[in-house]
Amino acid sequence: MKMMKTYLLFFFLSYVINSYGQPPKPAYIFSDEDQKTFHGGIDLGANISEVIGDAYHGFHKIGWYVGPMVAAKYKQFGGSIGMYYSQKGSRGVREVYSNYVGQVFEKYYLDLNYVEVPIQVLFFPDKRMFFGAGVSYSRLLKSREEAQSDIAYYFDPELYPFRRQDWCWLISGKYQFWSGWFLGARFSKSLQPVRTWDHVHPQFGSGHQTNMYFTFSVSYLVP
């Protein structure tokens, strides 16, 4: 029993000495007290998107945006890179005429699932927020397109294919509400068509089609 008390006292004193000898963690990462240059973590959020060039308008498609990221700071500037599962696409409803039942509401569904790698240059105006601008490269994993009115219509991906890659420009901002925890927002738009006019069904769009979307996320970077 005495030996056990001796061990407990030894571990307690070791913990106190080690804790005393370590520099205190900064209240916020990327502050002047933060000695680290790089911080890794994870983003979890949602894309709110539309496809410019379809027969519908508005940001009605909501999809996942999740993956790991790394951010770095040197003085007031820095950079970041990540790899995300990113769902884009479109949703729409319009009233059309059917030869079978007359006026009906047509529902349109387009899902575009990507692996996305954004690269940004960051600017840190203070210790609790930063802004970014850059480009992202996305690789299409899967697409699904259909429309439903009085009957369901499924688009043949061989006749109406999407490009396998999507290059976007982007701007973003994040606010640190707790040490390592951020609320973020981002706007992105394709630099080139994700589907050219000759592969668009004439009843469901016209011209080249491009992705445009907002991303809202909660991020955690390890202090």
N, C-alpha and C positions, 0 to 999 in steps of 0.2 A: 504493500500500500504506500509505504514511504517512497519506494522507487518510482511508483506511478506519479505521485505528486511532484517528484523531482523532474521527471520527463515533461509533465505538463507545464511546470514553471519554465523549463528550458525552452520549450516551443513557444510559449507566450512571449518570453523575453526576446527570442530570435525574431518573432513576427514584429514586435514593437521596434526593434533596432533596424530591421530591414525597411519597415514602413517609414521610419524617421529619416533613413538615408536616401530614400527615393524622392525625386522632385515631384511636387504636387501636379496632378493632371490639370490641364487648362480647363476653364469653364466651357470654352468653345474651341473646337478644332478649327484650324486655319487662323487662329488669333496670333498675336505677337508672342504669346507665351508658349505656343505649340512648337515643339522642337522637331516634329516630323514633317517631311516634305510630301510623302505619299500616304494616302489613306484609301483602303479598299472597303467595299461594302456591297449593298444590294439595293436595287430600285424595285418598287412594287406600285403599279398604277394602272391607268386605263387610257387607251386612245379613243378619242371622239372624232370620227373621220367621215369624209365624203369622197366621192370620185367625181372630179370635174370632167364633164363630157358625157355623163349618162343622162337619162331622161328625167332625173329627179334632182332635187336641190335640197341642201341642208345637211347639217352634221347629225345624222341619225343612227350611225353605226357605232356601237361601243364594244371595245375589245380589250384583251389583256395586254399589258406591257410590263414584263418582268425579266430581271436578269442581274448579273454582277457588273460592277463598275470599279474603276480606279480613278482617283482625282489627285492632282498634285498642285502645290502652290509654291511660288518663289517670289517673295515680296508681294506685289499687287497683281501678279499675273500667274497663270498656270495652264493646265490642260486636263482633259479627261478622255477616257475611252471606256466603252462597255460592250457587252454582247447580250442581246435581248430577244426574247420571244415576243413578237409584235404583231397584233391582229389589226388589220386595216380593212377597208371595204366600203360598202354602201347599203343603205336601206331606203325604201321609197314606197309611197302609196299614191295612186292616182285613179281617177274615174275613167273608165273606157267603155266602149260599146261592144257587146257580144252578140253575134248572130243567133245564139241559142237562148239567152235569157235577158237580153237588153243591156241596160246600164249596170255595170258591176264595178267593184273596187279591185284594182290590180295591185298586188303586193310583190315587191322586188327584193331579192336577197343576193348580196354579193359578199363573200368572205375571202379575204386574201391574207394568208398566214405566212409571216416572214421570220427569218433570223436577221436581226438588224444590228449593225455595228456603227454607232455614232462616234465621231471624233470632234472634239471642241477645243477652242481656245477660250480660257476663262479670265474674267476680270473680277477682282475682289475689292469693292469699294469700302467695305468694313469687315469686321470679324464674323458677322452673322449672315452674310449673304454673298452670293456671287452670280454673275451673268455670263452666258456663254454664247458662242456662235461657231458654226462649223458645217460639216457635211456628214451624212450617214449613208452607208451601203447596206442594202437589204437583199437577201436571197429568198425567193419565193419557195416555200415548202409545199403549199397546197392551196388550191382555189376551188370555190364552189359558187355556182351562179344558177339561180332559178327564179321563175316568176309564177305567181298563182293568181288566177281570177276565177272563172267558172271551171277551168281545168289547170293542172300544174304543167309548167313548161320547163324542161331542163336543158341547159345550153351544152352543146357538145364542145368540150375543151379543145378538140382537134380543129374545129371550125372557127372558134372564137378564143384563141389562146392569149394569155398574158405573157409579157416578158418575164424572164426568170430573175431579173435584177431591177432594183429601184434605187436610183441615186437621188437624195434629197438635200436641200439646204435647210438649216434649222437655226433658231434662236431660242434661248432658254434662260431661266432664272431659278434659283433655289434660296430658300430662307431657312436658317438654322434656328429652330424653336427650342431645342434642347441639345446638350452636348452630343454631337454626332447624328442627330435626327433633323431631317430637312423636309420641308414641303416644296414641291417643284412644279413648274409649268413650262411647257415647250410648244412651239409652233413649227411645223415642218411642211414642206411642199416639194413634190417631185421636180427634178431638174429636166427630166425627159419623160415621154409617154410610157406608161406601164402597159398600154395596149394601143396600137395604131388604128386609125379610122377604118382601114380595110378589114379589120378583125372584129369590129363592133357590130352587133346585130342592129339593123336599121330601125327597128321598132323600140329599141331600148337605149338609144344614144346616138350621138353624131360627133364626128371629129375625133381627134386623139383624146385619150383618157389619162388623167394623172391623179395621184393621191394627194390629198391635203388633209391635215389632221392636227388636233391639239392633244397634248399628253399632260395628264395630271398625275402626280406620284408622291409617295412617301418614301424617303431614302434613309438608309442608315449606313454611316461610314464609321469604321472602328477607330476610336480615339487613339 
